[in-house]
Amino acid sequence: MAAKVSTADLAGYGRLLRRMSKDERLNATHISLFTGLFVHWQRSDFVSPFQVTRKALMAYSKIASIATYHKCIKELDEYGYMRYQPSYHPRLGSQVYWPAGWDV
């Protein structure tokens, strides 16, 4: 069953992107990866947590290096933009949790 996403939720996403643009710790790769995460969340009917695979996120985000992917997803988690729970299984995918109310 698809979750209902309100206009406020999507506005929260916009506010979060603006906040990310001012965060000196982040670069374009972080933003690209976060956008890829948002698209996967959308394709998962806005349910949190949702599953992602490194391969799919790297392809969508145009990240060529596995090391860069791991660095950026770890930092997004550490900085509180989302919570990442790795599965260490290539086909099962890892779990991603959005912050409640988009307040980071």
C-alpha positions as CSV (number, residue, x, y, z in Angstrom):
1,M,0.0,0.0,0.0
2,A,1.4,3.4,-1.0
3,A,2.0,5.9,1.7
4,K,0.4,9.3,1.3
5,V,3.0,12.1,1.0
6,S,1.8,15.6,1.8
7,T,2.9,18.8,0.2
8,A,4.5,19.7,3.6
9,D,6.7,16.6,3.2
10,L,7.9,17.6,-0.2
11,A,8.4,21.2,1.0
12,G,10.5,19.7,3.8
13,Y,12.6,18.0,1.2
14,G,13.2,21.4,-0.5
15,R,14.2,23.0,2.8
16,L,16.6,20.2,3.5
17,L,18.2,20.6,0.1
18,R,18.6,24.3,0.8
19,R,20.2,23.5,4.1
20,M,22.5,21.0,2.4
21,S,23.6,23.6,0.0
22,K,24.9,25.7,2.9
23,D,26.6,22.8,4.6
24,E,30.4,23.3,4.0
25,R,31.1,19.6,4.7
26,L,29.1,18.5,1.6
27,N,30.0,18.6,-2.1
28,A,28.1,18.0,-5.3
29,T,28.6,14.2,-4.9
30,H,26.7,14.2,-1.6
31,I,23.8,16.2,-3.2
32,S,23.7,13.8,-6.2
33,L,23.7,10.8,-3.9
34,F,21.0,12.3,-1.7
35,T,18.9,13.0,-4.8
36,G,19.3,9.4,-5.9
37,L,18.1,8.3,-2.4
38,F,15.1,10.6,-2.8
39,V,14.2,9.0,-6.2
40,H,14.5,5.5,-4.7
41,W,12.3,6.6,-1.7
42,Q,9.7,7.9,-4.3
43,R,9.9,4.7,-6.2
44,S,9.3,2.8,-3.0
45,D,6.0,4.6,-2.5
46,F,7.5,7.0,0.1
47,V,7.9,4.3,2.7
48,S,10.6,4.5,5.3
49,P,12.7,2.5,5.6
50,F,13.3,1.6,1.9
51,Q,15.8,-0.7,0.3
52,V,18.7,0.5,-1.9
53,T,21.6,-1.1,-3.7
54,R,25.0,0.4,-4.1
55,K,24.9,-0.5,-7.8
56,A,21.7,1.3,-8.5
57,L,22.6,4.4,-6.4
58,M,26.0,4.7,-8.0
59,A,24.5,4.5,-11.5
60,Y,21.8,7.1,-10.7
61,S,24.2,9.5,-9.0
62,K,26.9,9.1,-11.6
63,I,29.4,8.0,-8.9
64,A,32.2,5.9,-10.5
65,S,34.2,5.1,-7.4
66,I,33.0,2.6,-4.8
67,A,35.2,4.3,-2.2
68,T,33.6,7.7,-3.0
69,Y,30.1,6.1,-2.7
70,H,30.9,4.6,0.7
71,K,32.5,7.9,1.9
72,C,29.5,10.0,0.9
73,I,26.7,7.7,2.2
74,K,28.6,7.3,5.5
75,E,28.9,11.0,5.8
76,L,25.2,11.7,5.0
77,D,24.4,9.2,7.8
78,E,26.9,10.8,10.2
79,Y,25.6,14.3,9.5
80,G,22.0,13.2,10.1
81,Y,20.6,13.7,6.7
82,M,19.3,10.1,6.7
83,R,20.1,6.9,8.5
84,Y,21.8,4.1,6.6
85,Q,21.8,0.5,7.7
86,P,24.1,-1.5,5.4
87,S,23.2,-5.1,4.7
88,Y,26.5,-6.3,3.3
89,H,24.6,-8.5,0.8
90,P,24.7,-7.4,-2.8
91,R,21.2,-8.6,-3.7
92,L,19.2,-7.8,-0.6
93,G,20.1,-4.1,-0.5
94,S,20.6,-1.8,2.5
95,Q,18.0,0.1,4.4
96,V,17.6,3.8,4.4
97,Y,15.5,5.8,6.9
98,W,14.5,9.4,6.4
99,P,14.6,11.8,9.3
100,A,11.2,12.3,10.9
101,G,9.6,15.6,9.7
102,W,12.8,16.4,7.6
103,D,14.2,18.3,10.6
104,V,18.0,17.7,10.6
